[in-house]
Structures are given as C-alpha cells and as structure tokens.
C-alpha cells in the first residue's frame, strides 16, 4: 500500500489501517489508531475502501462446511479472490513487523469517535428497552455516500422474487469498488453480492444480514423497513472483466441478477 503524499517515514501509524480493518488490534492500539484516524484523510479513505471486507469475512466465517446441495457448494465457492485478500495480508504482516520494532503506544481517546461514518454493514440502536420494538438497522454512511456520487450504475428487478437491485461501480487500482442498493427484500436472510467474471470466475464482493422486517419495502410501517439497504465492497476484477452481479442467499437462492 502506498503511503500518503508528503510522508517520509513509511514505518508509522498509517501502516495500521489494514490491521484495524481486520479487527486484530488490541484495545490500546485500536484506540490509538482511531485518534489518528480523526485527523488523517488518507487513512480514512483507505479504511473506507477496506471497510467492505470486514463484514464479508465475518459473515463467511459463519458458513457451514462445504456440504449439502450443489447450490450451497456453489455459493460457498464464491469467496474473496486471493488477489484481493493479498492486500490485507500484506498490510497485517507489515503492521506486525512494525510492532516488533516499536513498543506499544497510548494516546487519549477523546477524539476516537470522530470518524466519517460507521464501518459495519449494520448499526443497532440499543437505546430502547422495549421488547416490541425491533432494533434500528441503518445503511452504512460510506456506502450510501459513495453510491450517491458514482455515475456507472446498472439496475434490475427479478420477475419472480420482485427484489430490486442497483449496482454502482468504479475502477480502482486494485480492481472494482462496488456499491449495492437493495429494495423489496424481507428477512431473516443472510446474503452476498457476487461478481461473476466474463471468464466464469465468481468473487464475493460483500455479505450482510437482512432483518425480518426487510429493506426498501414500499408499504412498510417503519422508516427502517422503507429505507433501502446500501452495502459496498471490492472485487479483484476490473470493471470491464465483470459480466454480471448476483445477489445470493447463503442457502444458494438467487434473489436478483444485474448485468454489469
């Protein structure tokens, strides 16, 4: 990973961004990095690009062993490309090397929460004690913000499931940044966005959970259910190498397909 312009010392806190995205820092290191993140636009940009990987990897970790029907096996096979994962592995290795050269550092946590937006796919509102009120699920701010400014968008509605998807893409040096807007889907479900290459290869862009009240339901009684879902992630494919995208459930059902 290239460092921010004007930085002369590559062995500094900027190297922590990959390890932070993977969640492998201890509490003191995470607090220190969050304080740094509050004032570093370069790290915020890098973390935004890596943010789609953490929920995807966490969701994939919950998958059962590759057994059962062929549809399940096909879904399990659509895992992140090694080419894309290499960026994170290199980042973690570099971070560990730096840690061996330096002692642990502590900083004040006053600015720890001053970051551009939540980095997980879901944010749960725990302020209500009512057992009748579902937790509030919100789309990630970085994903929606990126979707709003991206111009290359394709949409489709499945005639059977009635699920509507819009996929926005932009070319990156490492491949393709993709943002999904999803409507008219009810849960509970666990889903993945799959990029299918023109060569037939399949890569998981990102994964998420759909609560029972769903997303983008036009006649819903709550704003949470009326609002679309926005999630984003990355694929090692360049945009011109992608044939189409599929929104798949973890049990192998295709909800909607969007041509690239």
Secondary structure, DSSP 8 states (H G I E B T S, - for coil): ----TT---SSSGGGGHHHHHHT-S-HHHHHHHHHHHTT-HHHHHHHHHHHHHHHHHHHHHT---S-SSHHHHHHHH----HHHHHHHHHHHHHHHHHHHHS-------TTTT-SSS--SS--B------TTS---B---HHHHHHHHH---EEEEE-TTT--EEEEEEEEETTEEEEEEEEESB-SSEEEEEEEEETTS-EEEEEEEEE-TT-BS-TT-SSHHHHS-EEEEEEESS-GGGEEEEEEEETTS-EEEEEE-
